[in-house]
Amino acid sequence: MVSSPAPNGPPRLGLLVAKNCGTAVQRNRIKRRLRAVAEDIELQPGIDYVIIATDKVAQAPHDQLKDWLSRALEESSRA
């Protein structure tokens, strides 16, 4: 995950899911799952977030996705 400062306002989320993650239906499912997890986590206002997904997201349980995203946020805030 990559984050960068943005103009003041709500946090913005960009999702990148490559074609090697499956069919269009599978890629859209991955994006829906990531958006749902991002709603559960406090994203800081004024920050742009970009998540580059892998095909593991399609099979991972919601709690594991939330843990992955939380850890990625912590790592990006330290950098």
Sequence and secondary structure as in RCSB ss.txt:
>XXXX:A:sequence
MVSSPAPNGPPRLGLLVAKNCGTAVQRNRIKRRLRAVAEDIELQPGIDYVIIATDKVAQAPHDQLKDWLSRALEE
SSRA
>XXXX:A:secstr
 EEEE SSSS EEEEEE GGG SHHHHHHHHHHHHHHHHHS   TTEEEEEEE THHHHS HHHHHHHHHHHHHH
HHH 
